[in-house]
Amino acid sequence: MLMDYIDDELIEAEFVYDLDQLGEFEKYIEETFGDFDVVYQDMEGTDINVDIIVVPPDEQENYYKLITMGAGAYEMDIPEEIQHYELSRAEYIIYLPPQWELDYESEEAYWPIRMLKDVARLPINGQTWLADGHTVYHSDDKEPFANNTNLNSVVLLRRCDYDFTPLHFRFSNGEKINFYQLFPLYQEELDYKWDNGLEALMDLFDDVRDFPLIHPNRLNRGKRTLN
């Protein structure tokens, strides 16, 4: 499995996992998220490689799990006062319904994957850092991700499954990798989060059926708060 997706592009990037780390990471993903055969390989990265592992739906967990592999090779510049939390390295996760057409090339099908890759590259491209509760707009003009949705931003969550379990992984060298779920938001939900905080936003999602999966036209929970 490992050698199936290692090529010269990966080796040439500036910040990469070594072969031992890739093996350890792959083993952790299989043990934690499930077996996989598909990895979308990053063929453009010269700074980091943001490959995407695709764990398919199964009988117990009937949804896709897409997980970045490589973003954590870059060490984010975390403020000194919180460095003891070991937040400098991260990988990112999205969950998609089983009917999602991953092979379609249209933006209406591809936008969650583009969002995943864009957020994963943001720390190195923007010289910034990301952690639980941080939010990111899709674009400077706050436009939706694609024509089939009005979702226009994303919040990072340490809640990484239906049980809201925080996940992290340590390589054998002791380096910690934090996992963050990316959950798209409507503008009204983002506004509510800014005004009331992350936990208040999460309290709006009292129906587990539409969380944490990405649905382009799910109920806008922020509109409740405007009434």
Buried (B, 14 or more C-beta within 10 A) or exposed (E): EEEEBBEEBBEEBEBBBEEEBBEBBBEBBBEBBBEBEBBBBBEEBEBBBBBBBBBBBEEEBEBBBBBBBBBBBBEBEBEEEEEEEBBBBBBBBBBBEEEBEBEEEEEEBBBBBEBBBBBBBBBBEEEEBBBBBBBBBBEEEEEBBBEBBBBBBBBBBBBBBEEBEBBBBEBEEEBBBBBBBBBBBBBBBBBBBEEEEBEEBBEBBEEEEEBBBBBBEBEBBBEEBEE
